[in-house]
Amino acid sequence: MSNDQKSDGVASANEFIRPDNSDEIAQEFTLMLLYLNSWMEKPYNVRRAWKGYDFSDLDKLAELELISDSRKAKSVYLTEEGEKKAQALLRKYGLIAKQS
């Protein structure tokens, strides 16, 4: 067995192959995590989340108008489209039940 292989079947860092769409995957998971860790802020009725994620992913999500970001704030809010996209991604990855 080489140094890169583990007996438990888990790949080591040297065996990991970065997929071509890894940036897109990171943005999808960032959006899902933002949604899952968010809260509804009243009286504004917006869904907010702390922005403890990679800034390039947050910038891309803001560019796609899925979140609204302020460089001064420590949190972002999910747009209505961002909430819908996050819910769709959670269904895509089997993390919440599909709508019937």
Buried (B, 14 or more C-beta within 10 A) or exposed (E): EEEEEEEEEEEEEEEEEEEEEEBEEBBBBBBBBBBEEBEEEEEEEBBBBEBEBEEEBBEBBBEBEBBBBEEEEEBBBBBEEBBEBBBBBBEEEEEBEEEE
